[in-house]
């Protein structure tokens, strides 16, 4: 069996770049991990959540909430203990199994951390939009008109419409030649840039939703300014993004006036981070 020295070889933390592209066989690999680690519930739980989310999205449905897709710190200890209980000391089968599982762990860790990249590349889903989150969002807007700008494939609007909420999805569709954004629409997405959409629909909606505005670009500032200039002074902006992080411009977060903290907290009940990106929901006017 393995020695204590071998057991103490810790998993290395893998830095995931913002645009690390998963291999096309991502789901096949995750399925393989589920089979390989079938005796380890902590791993099986994470893999099953990924596979279930993918199946639902592929069927045009919104997925459920995700746990943090991070391996337990003591996962090697768990594997070591289980293998030692299964095999006699120096049993080559135990050594072989340890080598196989140990070699797979860093790859599994990388793939779990890359699930968002897979969703972006496969479905054009940048913010992870779950069914429970949309239920909370529907309760919040409560029948009032919603305009989704920069909607991409329209996951938020589709979810709201399914819950009988009036929602309009718009996007410039300028990214369709570069990625899957706008190429796999799940609801009708009107081809309008964000500012034109706000001006067109400001008198028929009460909420504007902006999800994952591009990092470092000032369109979010223009959106905020345009909303504040409209005759409809009751317009509120619902933002999904990582404050001072992977989305939006730095200036936007400084210009924003954050409102309704209790409602914001409720909206974030089912919009929790599952990877290194800590995006949240913000209510802004």
C-alpha positions as CSV (number, residue, x, y, z in Angstrom):
1,X,0.0,0.0,0.0
2,X,1.0,3.6,-0.2
3,X,3.3,5.2,2.3
4,X,2.6,8.2,4.5
5,X,5.0,10.2,2.4
6,X,2.9,9.5,-0.7
7,X,-0.3,10.3,1.2
8,X,1.0,13.7,2.1
9,X,1.4,14.8,-1.4
10,X,-1.2,17.5,-1.5
11,X,-3.2,18.6,-4.4
12,X,-1.7,21.7,-6.0
13,X,-4.0,24.6,-6.4
14,X,-4.6,25.3,-10.1
15,X,-5.0,28.9,-11.1
16,X,-7.8,29.1,-13.6
17,X,-7.5,31.8,-16.1
18,X,-10.6,33.8,-16.9
19,X,-11.0,32.2,-20.3
20,X,-9.6,28.7,-19.9
21,X,-11.3,26.7,-22.6
22,X,-12.5,23.3,-21.5
23,X,-12.0,20.4,-23.9
24,X,-15.1,19.5,-26.0
25,X,-15.4,16.2,-24.1
26,X,-16.0,18.0,-20.8
27,X,-19.2,16.2,-19.9
28,X,-17.7,12.8,-20.9
29,X,-14.8,13.5,-18.5
30,X,-17.2,14.4,-15.7
31,X,-19.2,11.2,-16.3
32,X,-15.9,9.3,-16.1
33,X,-15.0,11.0,-12.8
34,X,-18.4,10.0,-11.4
35,X,-17.7,6.3,-12.2
36,X,-14.1,6.5,-11.1
37,X,-14.9,8.0,-7.7
38,X,-18.2,6.3,-7.2
39,X,-17.1,5.1,-3.7
40,X,-16.4,8.7,-2.6
41,X,-19.7,10.5,-1.8
42,X,-18.1,14.0,-1.5
43,X,-16.8,13.8,-5.0
44,X,-19.9,12.0,-6.4
45,X,-22.1,14.8,-5.0
46,X,-20.2,17.5,-6.9
47,X,-20.0,15.6,-10.1
48,X,-23.7,14.7,-10.0
49,X,-24.6,18.4,-9.6
50,X,-22.6,19.3,-12.7
51,X,-24.1,16.6,-14.8
52,X,-27.7,17.4,-13.6
53,X,-27.2,21.1,-14.4
54,X,-25.9,20.2,-17.8
55,X,-28.8,17.9,-18.6
56,X,-31.4,20.5,-17.6
57,X,-29.8,23.3,-19.6
58,X,-29.5,21.0,-22.6
59,X,-33.3,20.4,-22.4
60,X,-34.0,24.1,-22.3
61,X,-34.7,24.2,-18.6
62,X,-33.1,26.2,-15.9
63,X,-30.9,24.2,-13.5
64,X,-31.0,23.9,-9.7
65,X,-28.6,25.7,-7.3
66,X,-25.0,24.5,-7.3
67,X,-22.8,23.8,-4.2
68,X,-19.3,25.2,-4.3
69,X,-17.6,23.0,-6.9
70,X,-14.4,22.6,-4.8
71,X,-12.9,19.4,-3.6
72,X,-12.7,18.9,0.2
73,X,-9.4,19.8,1.7
74,X,-9.0,16.3,3.1
75,X,-10.0,14.4,0.0
76,X,-6.7,12.6,-0.3
77,X,-6.9,11.5,3.3
78,X,-10.4,10.2,2.6
79,X,-9.1,8.2,-0.3
80,X,-6.1,6.9,1.6
81,X,-8.2,5.7,4.5
82,X,-10.7,3.9,2.3
83,X,-8.1,2.2,0.2
84,X,-6.2,1.1,3.3
85,X,-9.4,-0.4,4.7
86,X,-10.1,-2.3,1.4
87,X,-6.6,-3.7,0.7
88,X,-3.9,-5.4,2.7
89,X,-0.6,-3.6,3.1
90,X,1.6,-3.8,0.0
91,X,-1.2,-5.2,-2.1
92,X,-0.4,-4.0,-5.6
93,X,-4.1,-3.6,-6.4
94,X,-4.3,-1.0,-3.7
95,X,-1.2,0.8,-4.9
96,X,-2.6,0.8,-8.5
97,X,-5.9,2.2,-7.3
98,X,-4.2,4.9,-5.3
99,X,-2.1,5.9,-8.2
100,X,-5.1,6.1,-10.5
101,X,-7.2,8.2,-8.2
102,X,-4.3,10.4,-7.2
103,X,-3.5,11.1,-10.8
104,X,-7.1,12.0,-11.6
105,X,-7.7,14.4,-8.7
106,X,-5.9,17.4,-10.1
107,X,-7.7,17.0,-13.4
108,X,-11.0,16.7,-11.6
109,X,-10.2,19.8,-9.6
110,X,-9.5,21.7,-12.7
111,X,-12.6,20.6,-14.5
112,X,-14.9,21.4,-11.5
113,X,-13.4,24.9,-11.4
114,X,-14.0,25.2,-15.2
115,X,-17.7,24.4,-15.2
116,X,-18.5,28.1,-15.8
117,X,-16.2,28.1,-18.8
118,X,-18.0,25.1,-20.1
119,X,-21.4,26.8,-19.7
120,X,-20.1,29.9,-21.5
121,X,-18.7,27.9,-24.4
122,X,-21.5,25.4,-24.7
123,X,-24.6,27.4,-23.9
124,X,-23.6,31.1,-23.8
125,X,-24.6,31.2,-20.2
126,X,-22.3,33.6,-18.3
127,X,-24.2,34.2,-15.1
128,X,-25.4,30.9,-13.7
129,X,-29.2,31.3,-13.6
130,X,-31.0,28.8,-11.5
131,X,-34.7,28.0,-11.3
132,X,-34.9,28.8,-7.6
133,X,-33.2,32.2,-8.2
134,X,-35.7,33.0,-11.0
135,X,-38.6,32.1,-8.6
136,X,-37.3,34.7,-6.1
137,X,-36.8,37.2,-8.9
138,X,-40.4,36.6,-10.1
139,X,-41.7,37.2,-6.6
140,X,-39.7,40.4,-6.4
141,X,-40.9,42.0,-9.7
142,X,-44.4,40.7,-9.0
143,X,-46.1,41.3,-12.3
144,X,-44.2,44.5,-13.1
145,X,-42.7,44.9,-16.5
146,X,-39.0,43.8,-16.9
147,X,-36.6,44.7,-19.6
148,X,-33.5,42.6,-19.9
149,X,-30.6,44.3,-21.7
150,X,-27.5,42.5,-22.9
151,X,-29.6,39.4,-22.5
152,X,-27.5,37.0,-24.6
153,X,-29.5,33.9,-25.1
154,X,-32.3,35.2,-22.8
155,X,-32.1,32.8,-19.8
156,X,-33.4,35.3,-17.3
157,X,-36.3,36.5,-19.5
158,X,-37.3,32.9,-20.4
159,X,-37.4,32.0,-16.7
160,X,-39.5,35.0,-15.9
161,X,-41.9,34.3,-18.8
162,X,-42.3,30.7,-17.7
163,X,-43.5,32.1,-14.3
164,X,-46.0,34.4,-16.1
165,X,-44.0,37.5,-15.6
166,X,-43.9,40.2,-18.4
167,X,-40.3,40.3,-19.6
168,X,-38.6,41.7,-22.8
169,X,-35.2,40.3,-23.8
170,X,-32.9,42.5,-25.9
171,X,-29.3,42.3,-27.0
172,X,-27.2,43.9,-29.7
173,X,-26.1,40.3,-30.7
174,X,-22.7,41.7,-31.5
175,X,-20.9,38.7,-30.0
176,X,-22.5,36.0,-32.1
177,X,-19.5,35.5,-34.2
178,X,-17.1,35.2,-31.2
179,X,-18.9,32.9,-28.8
180,X,-22.3,31.3,-28.1
181,X,-23.9,34.5,-26.8
182,X,-27.0,35.0,-28.8
183,X,-26.6,31.9,-30.9
184,X,-28.8,29.6,-28.8
185,X,-31.7,31.8,-27.8
186,X,-34.1,30.2,-25.4
187,X,-36.7,32.9,-25.9
188,X,-37.1,35.7,-28.4
189,X,-34.3,38.2,-28.1
190,X,-34.9,41.6,-29.8
191,X,-31.9,43.0,-31.6
192,X,-31.3,46.2,-29.7
193,X,-28.3,47.7,-28.0
194,X,-28.8,48.4,-24.3
195,X,-29.3,52.2,-24.5
196,X,-31.8,52.0,-27.4
197,X,-33.7,49.3,-25.6
198,X,-34.0,51.4,-22.4
199,X,-35.2,54.4,-24.3
200,X,-37.7,52.3,-26.3
201,X,-39.2,50.5,-23.3
202,X,-38.7,52.8,-20.3
203,X,-42.4,53.8,-20.2
204,X,-43.7,50.2,-20.2
205,X,-41.4,48.5,-17.6
206,X,-40.4,49.1,-14.0
207,X,-37.2,47.1,-13.9
208,X,-34.1,46.9,-16.1
209,X,-31.9,43.8,-15.7
210,X,-28.3,43.9,-16.6
211,X,-26.3,40.7,-16.1
212,X,-22.6,40.3,-16.4
213,X,-21.8,43.6,-18.2
214,X,-18.3,43.2,-19.7
215,X,-15.3,43.9,-17.5
216,X,-13.6,47.2,-18.0
217,X,-16.1,48.6,-20.6
218,X,-18.1,51.7,-19.7
219,X,-21.5,50.6,-21.2
220,X,-22.7,49.9,-17.6
221,X,-22.0,53.5,-16.7
222,X,-23.9,54.6,-19.8
223,X,-26.8,52.3,-18.9
224,X,-27.0,53.8,-15.4
225,X,-26.9,57.4,-16.7
226,X,-29.5,56.6,-19.4
227,X,-31.9,55.1,-16.8
228,X,-31.5,58.2,-14.6
229,X,-32.3,60.5,-17.5
230,X,-35.6,58.8,-18.5
231,X,-39.0,60.3,-17.8
232,X,-39.9,57.2,-15.9
233,X,-38.2,58.0,-12.6
234,X,-39.4,54.8,-11.1
235,X,-37.1,52.6,-13.2
236,X,-34.9,50.4,-11.1
237,X,-31.8,48.5,-12.2
238,X,-31.2,44.9,-11.2
239,X,-27.6,44.0,-11.7
240,X,-25.9,40.6,-11.6
241,X,-22.2,40.8,-11.4
242,X,-19.0,40.6,-9.4
243,X,-18.4,43.9,-7.6
244,X,-14.9,45.2,-8.4
245,X,-14.1,41.8,-9.9
246,X,-14.8,39.9,-13.2
247,X,-17.7,42.0,-14.5
248,X,-18.5,45.7,-15.1
249,X,-16.3,48.8,-14.9
250,X,-14.7,49.9,-11.7
251,X,-16.4,53.3,-12.0
252,X,-19.9,51.7,-12.3
253,X,-19.7,50.3,-8.8
254,X,-18.7,53.8,-7.5
255,X,-21.6,55.5,-9.3
256,X,-24.2,53.0,-8.2
257,X,-26.8,53.8,-5.5
258,X,-27.5,50.6,-3.7
259,X,-31.1,50.2,-2.5
260,X,-33.4,47.8,-0.7
261,X,-30.9,45.7,1.2
262,X,-33.5,43.3,2.6
263,X,-34.8,42.5,-0.9
264,X,-31.3,42.2,-2.2
265,X,-30.5,39.7,0.5
266,X,-33.5,37.6,-0.4
267,X,-32.6,37.7,-4.1
268,X,-29.2,36.3,-3.3
269,X,-30.5,33.3,-1.3
270,X,-30.3,31.3,-4.5
271,X,-27.6,33.1,-6.3
272,X,-24.6,31.9,-4.4
273,X,-21.0,31.5,-5.7
274,X,-20.0,28.1,-6.8
275,X,-16.5,28.9,-8.1
276,X,-13.8,31.6,-7.7
277,X,-16.1,34.3,-9.1
278,X,-18.3,35.8,-6.4
279,X,-21.1,37.4,-8.5
280,X,-24.1,38.7,-6.6
281,X,-27.4,40.5,-7.3
282,X,-27.7,44.2,-6.6
283,X,-30.6,46.6,-6.7
284,X,-29.6,50.0,-7.9
285,X,-31.3,53.3,-8.8
